[in-house]
Amino acid sequence: MASAPQSLVVIPARGGSKAIPGKNLKMVQGLSLIARAVTAARLARSVARVVVSTDDAAIAAAAHQGGAEIVVRPAALASDEAGSEAALLHAIDTLSASGAELPEFLVFVQCTSPFVTPADIDGTIATLIRENADSAFTAIATHAFLWRQSPDGTIGINHDPRQRLRRQERSPEFFETGAVYAMRLAGFREARHRFFGKTVAFAVPHLRALEIDSPDDLAEARLIAPAVDALPGRICQPLRALVMDFDGVMTDDAVMVDEHGLEAVRCSRSDGFGLEQLKARGLQIAVISRERNPVVTARCAKLAISCIPASHDKLAALNALCAEWHIALHEVAFVGNDLPDIACIEAAGLGVAVADAHPAVRMAADLTLRHRGGQGAIRELCDALCAGQDHAIIRG
């Protein structure tokens, strides 16, 4: 099998945004828009290099942390009037001037499309090559009846209102998503526009077509992200550790006490296998609990995971763990259920609440699980994270 073609991805991400200040750093499902775009590009099999063009230091730092190279964009190319093509041309000219050998294909990815996947990038490039085209873009197929205002009223522009054909009788039209554009790099340099020569479309699912241009768009992205990110083929937040509360997360938050005052709790056996799978993929696992109870340490010992009991400052304990493991907070998923967990949930890269968590915890979390604490919640999260880790390995 021939090796996949190698492409250069450029992600323009300027700092100025009037509709949503700081838009490219806004969080969706625990990951900033710039980080989501960089992650998708880095996991695409046909991509050799990911570059972010920006005038903003904070965006540059977030992109670099995600593994992208940075091209500093001059202020003249970062205004509202400057087009994306100008930023793309500046980026490839800067790379050329540094002596870099540029690949045959250039891919323009917009971080305002939060649900772009590695498969979308690979599919757009593959379509361009298969169709022997010069440029390609992601689109959704639509059979919508479109209308336009005119002095004589509202008129149909892609159909005859007097003859309403059934869906199966109409050829689909394509709506540009704005997420991914692929082109032959030499042709783009000559045309200086993303559409030139023969142009083709690569169809993606409707759910991945959302583009964030307004606060309402951002709110919608955050609302649907748990469902869209859980779909097969979606990238998962890249993580290196899972840290959990114990009571109400690994247990159902009930306790049984015998006549001698000895306590027992109920856990889900299925959690154990899920945690084993995560450990096999190299993730660090730990419990931070406020309780000084032998049942906590005994359960953690049984699962062979780290345990920090009697911790009344969970965030300090979480920071100490990260220092010990030499990882950053954004590489940690933290699962909680009650108010003392909120600081860790907000600080972690992926804050998770079990289904029966306190309402304030669910509000603070990036993700709320379908299962209740002690009733399969941790197994649910482990399965999702394992799928994400496997996808990253396949795409890496």
C-alpha positions as CSV (number, residue, x, y, z in Angstrom):
1,M,0.0,0.0,0.0
2,A,1.4,3.4,-1.0
3,S,2.2,5.8,1.8
4,A,-0.3,8.6,2.3
5,P,0.6,12.0,0.8
6,Q,2.1,14.5,3.2
7,S,0.5,17.9,3.6
8,L,1.1,21.2,5.4
9,V,-1.8,22.4,7.6
10,V,-2.0,26.1,8.3
11,I,-4.5,27.3,10.9
12,P,-5.0,31.1,10.9
13,A,-6.0,32.3,14.4
14,R,-5.8,36.0,15.0
15,G,-6.3,37.5,18.4
16,G,-8.8,40.2,17.6
17,S,-12.5,39.2,17.5
18,K,-15.3,41.7,18.0
19,A,-18.3,39.4,18.2
20,I,-16.6,37.0,20.7
21,P,-13.5,38.6,22.3
22,G,-10.8,36.0,22.7
23,K,-12.8,33.6,20.5
24,N,-10.0,31.2,19.5
25,L,-9.2,30.5,23.1
26,K,-12.8,29.8,24.2
27,M,-13.4,26.4,25.6
28,V,-15.6,23.6,24.2
29,Q,-15.8,20.3,26.1
30,G,-12.6,21.1,28.1
31,L,-10.5,22.1,25.1
32,S,-10.0,25.5,23.5
33,L,-11.0,26.1,19.9
34,I,-7.3,26.5,18.8
35,A,-6.4,23.3,20.7
36,R,-9.2,21.3,19.1
37,A,-8.1,22.4,15.6
38,V,-4.4,21.6,16.3
39,T,-5.3,18.2,17.8
40,A,-7.4,17.2,14.8
41,A,-4.7,18.3,12.3
42,R,-1.9,16.5,14.2
43,L,-3.9,13.3,14.3
44,A,-4.7,13.3,10.5
45,R,-2.7,10.6,8.7
46,S,-1.9,12.7,5.6
47,V,-0.5,15.7,7.5
48,A,3.3,16.1,8.1
49,R,3.3,19.5,9.6
50,V,0.9,21.8,11.5
51,V,1.4,25.5,11.6
52,V,-0.6,28.2,13.4
53,S,-0.5,31.7,12.1
54,T,-1.3,34.2,14.8
55,D,-0.6,37.7,16.1
56,D,-1.6,36.7,19.7
57,A,0.9,35.5,22.3
58,A,-1.8,33.5,24.3
59,I,-3.0,31.7,21.1
60,A,0.6,31.0,20.2
61,A,1.3,29.5,23.6
62,A,-1.8,27.3,23.5
63,A,-1.1,26.1,19.9
64,H,2.6,25.4,20.7
65,Q,1.5,23.4,23.8
66,G,-0.7,21.3,21.5
67,G,2.2,20.5,19.2
68,A,1.9,23.1,16.5
69,E,4.6,25.3,15.0
70,I,4.0,29.1,15.2
71,V,4.3,31.7,12.5
72,V,4.0,35.2,13.9
73,R,1.6,37.1,11.8
74,P,2.2,40.8,11.3
75,A,-0.4,43.3,12.5
76,A,-1.2,44.3,8.9
77,L,-2.4,40.8,8.2
78,A,-4.4,40.5,11.4
79,S,-7.0,43.2,10.9
80,D,-10.7,42.6,10.2
81,E,-10.1,43.5,6.6
82,A,-7.2,41.1,6.0
83,G,-8.3,37.9,4.3
84,S,-7.4,34.3,5.3
85,E,-5.5,33.9,2.0
86,A,-3.1,36.6,3.0
87,A,-2.3,34.8,6.2
88,L,-1.8,31.5,4.3
89,L,0.5,33.1,1.8
90,H,2.5,34.8,4.5
91,A,2.9,31.5,6.4
92,I,4.1,29.5,3.5
93,D,6.5,32.3,2.4
94,T,7.9,32.4,5.9
95,L,8.4,28.7,5.9
96,S,10.1,28.9,2.5
97,A,12.4,31.7,3.6
98,S,13.5,29.5,6.5
99,G,14.7,26.9,4.0
100,A,11.8,24.5,4.7
101,E,10.8,22.1,1.8
102,L,7.1,22.6,1.3
103,P,4.9,19.6,0.5
104,E,2.6,19.3,-2.5
105,F,-0.6,19.9,-0.6
106,L,-1.7,22.8,1.6
107,V,-4.6,22.5,4.0
108,F,-6.4,25.4,5.5
109,V,-8.2,24.5,8.8
110,Q,-10.4,27.0,10.7
111,C,-10.5,26.7,14.5
112,T,-13.9,28.3,14.5
113,S,-15.2,24.9,13.3
114,P,-14.9,23.0,16.7
115,F,-16.0,19.6,15.4
116,V,-13.6,19.1,12.6
117,T,-12.0,15.6,12.7
118,P,-8.8,14.0,11.4
119,A,-11.0,12.0,9.0
120,D,-12.4,15.3,7.6
121,I,-8.9,16.5,6.8
122,D,-7.8,13.2,5.4
123,G,-11.0,12.9,3.4
124,T,-10.7,16.3,1.8
125,I,-7.2,15.7,0.7
126,A,-8.1,12.2,-0.6
127,T,-11.0,13.6,-2.6
128,L,-8.8,16.3,-4.2
129,I,-6.3,13.6,-5.3
130,R,-8.9,11.0,-6.4
131,E,-10.8,13.6,-8.5
132,N,-7.5,15.0,-9.9
133,A,-8.7,18.4,-8.7
134,D,-6.8,21.6,-7.7
135,S,-8.8,22.6,-4.6
136,A,-11.4,21.0,-2.3
137,F,-13.5,21.9,0.7
138,T,-15.7,20.3,3.3
139,A,-19.4,20.6,2.8
140,I,-22.7,19.1,3.8
141,A,-25.2,17.8,1.3
142,T,-28.6,19.5,1.4
143,H,-32.0,19.2,-0.2
144,A,-33.2,22.4,1.3
145,F,-35.5,24.7,-0.6
146,L,-33.8,28.1,-0.8
147,W,-35.5,31.4,-1.2
148,R,-34.3,35.0,-1.7
149,Q,-36.0,38.4,-1.0
150,S,-36.7,40.5,-4.1
151,P,-38.8,43.6,-4.8
152,D,-41.6,41.3,-6.0
153,G,-41.6,39.2,-2.8
154,T,-39.7,36.1,-1.8
155,I,-38.7,33.9,-4.8
156,G,-37.3,30.4,-5.0
157,I,-33.7,30.2,-6.2
158,N,-33.0,26.5,-6.4
159,H,-36.4,25.2,-7.2
160,D,-39.7,26.0,-8.9
161,P,-42.2,26.6,-6.1
162,R,-45.0,25.4,-8.4
163,Q,-43.4,22.0,-8.7
164,R,-42.3,20.6,-5.3
165,L,-40.2,17.6,-6.2
166,R,-39.7,14.9,-3.6
167,R,-36.3,14.6,-1.9
168,Q,-35.3,11.5,-3.9
169,E,-36.2,13.3,-7.2
170,R,-33.7,16.2,-6.5
171,S,-30.0,16.2,-6.7
172,P,-28.3,17.4,-3.5
173,E,-26.6,20.7,-3.3
174,F,-23.7,21.5,-1.1
175,F,-23.3,23.9,1.8
176,E,-19.7,25.0,2.5
177,T,-18.9,24.3,6.2
178,G,-15.9,26.6,6.4
179,A,-13.9,23.9,8.3
180,V,-11.3,22.5,5.9
181,Y,-9.9,23.6,2.5
182,A,-7.3,21.6,0.7
183,M,-5.3,22.7,-2.4
184,R,-2.3,22.1,-4.4
185,L,0.2,24.4,-2.9
186,A,1.9,25.6,-6.1
187,G,-1.4,26.4,-7.6
188,F,-2.6,28.3,-4.6
189,R,0.6,30.5,-4.7
190,E,-0.2,31.4,-8.2
191,A,-3.9,31.9,-7.9
192,R,-3.7,33.5,-4.4
193,H,-7.2,32.2,-3.6
194,R,-8.4,29.0,-2.0
195,F,-10.7,28.1,-4.9
196,F,-8.9,27.7,-8.3
197,G,-8.9,25.3,-11.1
198,K,-11.1,22.2,-10.7
199,T,-12.8,22.4,-7.3
200,V,-14.5,19.5,-5.5
201,A,-16.4,19.0,-2.3
202,F,-16.0,16.4,0.4
203,A,-19.3,15.7,2.3
204,V,-19.2,15.5,6.1
205,P,-22.1,14.8,8.5
206,H,-24.4,17.7,9.4
207,L,-23.5,17.6,13.1
208,R,-19.9,18.5,12.3
209,A,-20.8,21.6,10.2
210,L,-21.3,24.1,13.0
211,E,-19.1,27.3,12.6
212,I,-18.7,29.7,15.5
213,D,-19.3,33.3,14.5
214,S,-21.5,34.5,17.4
215,P,-22.1,34.0,21.1
216,D,-25.2,31.9,20.2
217,D,-23.0,29.6,18.0
218,L,-20.6,29.1,20.9
219,A,-23.4,28.3,23.3
220,E,-24.8,25.8,20.8
221,A,-21.3,24.2,20.4
222,R,-21.0,23.7,24.1
223,L,-24.5,22.3,24.3
224,I,-24.0,19.6,21.6
225,A,-20.3,18.9,22.2
226,P,-20.9,16.0,24.6
227,A,-23.0,14.2,22.0
228,V,-20.9,15.1,19.0
229,D,-17.6,14.3,20.7
230,A,-18.9,10.9,21.7
231,L,-19.6,9.9,18.1
232,P,-17.3,7.3,16.5
233,G,-14.3,9.0,14.8
234,R,-14.3,12.0,17.0
235,I,-11.0,13.0,18.6
236,C,-10.8,12.8,22.4
237,Q,-9.1,15.2,24.7
238,P,-5.4,14.0,24.9
239,L,-4.9,12.9,28.5
240,R,-2.2,11.4,30.6
241,A,-3.9,10.9,33.9
242,L,-7.3,10.2,35.5
243,V,-7.9,11.4,39.1
244,M,-11.1,10.7,41.0
245,D,-13.0,11.4,44.2
246,F,-14.0,8.2,46.0
247,D,-17.3,8.6,47.8
248,G,-20.1,9.2,45.3
249,V,-17.8,8.5,42.3
250,M,-16.4,5.1,42.8
251,T,-19.2,4.3,45.2
252,D,-23.0,5.0,45.2
253,D,-22.4,7.5,48.1
254,A,-24.1,5.1,50.6
255,V,-22.4,3.5,53.6
256,M,-23.2,0.3,55.6
257,V,-22.2,0.3,59.2
258,D,-22.2,-2.8,61.4
259,E,-22.7,-3.0,65.2
260,H,-19.0,-2.5,65.7
261,G,-18.9,0.7,63.7
262,L,-17.1,-0.9,60.7
263,E,-18.1,0.7,57.4
264,A,-18.6,-0.9,54.0
265,V,-19.4,0.7,50.7
266,R,-20.7,-0.6,47.3
267,C,-18.6,-0.2,44.2
268,S,-19.0,-1.3,40.6
269,R,-16.8,-4.3,39.6
270,S,-16.8,-3.1,36.0
271,D,-14.8,0.0,37.0
272,G,-11.8,-2.2,37.7
273,F,-11.5,-3.5,34.2
274,G,-11.9,-0.1,32.7
275,L,-9.1,1.3,34.9
276,E,-6.9,-1.6,33.9
277,Q,-7.4,-0.7,30.2
278,L,-6.4,2.9,30.9
279,K,-3.3,1.9,32.8
280,A,-2.4,-0.4,29.9
281,R,-2.5,2.7,27.6
282,G,0.0,4.5,29.9
283,L,-2.4,6.7,31.9
284,Q,-1.7,7.5,35.6
285,I,-4.6,6.7,37.9
286,A,-5.3,8.1,41.4
287,V,-8.0,8.8,44.0
288,I,-8.1,11.9,46.1
289,S,-10.5,11.6,49.0
290,R,-11.4,13.7,52.0
291,E,-12.1,10.5,54.0
292,R,-9.5,8.8,56.3
293,N,-11.1,5.4,56.0
294,P,-9.5,2.1,55.4
295,V,-12.1,1.1,52.9
296,V,-10.7,3.9,50.5
297,T,-7.1,2.7,50.7
298,A,-8.2,-1.0,50.6
299,R,-10.2,-0.5,47.3
300,C,-7.3,1.5,45.7
301,A,-4.8,-1.1,46.8
302,K,-7.0,-3.8,45.2
303,L,-7.1,-1.8,41.9
304,A,-3.4,-1.0,42.2
305,I,-4.0,2.8,41.8
306,S,-2.6,5.7,43.8
307,C,-4.5,7.0,46.8
308,I,-4.4,10.3,48.7
309,P,-6.7,10.1,51.7
310,A,-7.7,12.7,54.2
311,S,-7.2,15.5,51.8
312,H,-9.0,18.7,52.6
313,D,-7.3,20.7,49.9
314,K,-7.9,18.5,46.8
315,L,-6.5,21.0,44.4
316,A,-3.2,21.2,46.3
317,A,-3.2,17.4,46.2
318,L,-3.9,17.3,42.5
319,N,-1.1,19.8,41.8
320,A,1.3,17.7,43.9
321,L,0.3,14.6,41.9
322,C,0.9,16.4,38.6
323,A,4.4,17.5,39.8
324,E,5.2,13.9,40.8
325,W,4.1,12.6,37.5
326,H,5.7,15.5,35.5
327,I,2.4,16.3,33.7
328,A,0.4,19.4,33.3
329,L,-3.1,20.0,34.7
330,H,-4.6,20.2,31.2
331,E,-3.5,16.6,30.7
332,V,-5.7,15.4,33.6
333,A,-9.3,14.3,33.7
334,F,-10.8,14.8,37.2
335,V,-14.1,13.1,38.2
336,G,-16.2,14.4,41.1
337,N,-19.6,14.6,42.5
338,D,-19.8,17.2,45.3
339,L,-18.8,20.8,46.1
340,P,-15.2,20.1,47.4
341,D,-14.5,18.7,43.9
342,I,-15.3,21.8,41.9
343,A,-11.8,23.4,42.2
344,C,-10.2,20.3,40.7
345,I,-12.9,20.0,38.0
346,E,-12.4,23.6,36.9
347,A,-8.6,23.3,36.9
348,A,-8.3,20.0,35.1
349,G,-8.1,19.7,31.3
350,L,-11.3,17.6,31.4
351,G,-13.7,18.1,34.3
352,V,-16.2,15.3,34.7
353,A,-19.3,14.9,36.8
354,V,-21.2,11.7,37.5
355,A,-24.9,11.7,36.6
356,D,-26.1,12.2,40.2
357,A,-23.5,14.9,41.1
358,H,-24.5,18.1,42.9
359,P,-26.0,20.6,40.4
360,A,-23.1,23.0,40.9
361,V,-20.7,20.3,40.0
362,R,-22.5,19.4,36.8
363,M,-22.5,23.1,35.9
364,A,-18.7,23.3,36.5
365,A,-17.9,20.1,34.5
366,D,-17.0,19.9,30.9
367,L,-18.7,16.5,30.7
368,T,-21.5,14.9,32.7
369,L,-21.7,11.1,32.5
370,R,-24.8,9.1,31.9
371,H,-24.2,6.7,34.8
372,R,-24.4,7.5,38.6
373,G,-21.5,7.1,41.0
374,G,-20.8,3.5,41.9
375,Q,-23.1,2.3,39.1
376,G,-20.8,2.3,36.1
377,A,-19.8,5.9,35.8
378,I,-16.1,5.3,35.9
379,R,-16.4,2.4,33.5
380,E,-18.3,4.6,31.1
381,L,-15.6,7.3,31.2
382,C,-12.8,4.6,30.9
383,D,-14.5,3.2,27.8
384,A,-14.7,6.7,26.2
385,L,-11.1,7.6,27.1
386,C,-9.9,4.2,25.8
387,A,-11.7,4.8,22.5
388,G,-10.0,8.3,22.3
389,Q,-6.6,6.9,23.1
390,D,-6.9,4.2,20.5
391,H,-8.0,6.8,17.9
392,A,-5.0,8.9,18.8
393,I,-2.7,5.9,18.3
394,I,-4.2,5.0,15.0
395,R,-4.1,8.6,13.7
396,G,-0.7,9.5,15.2
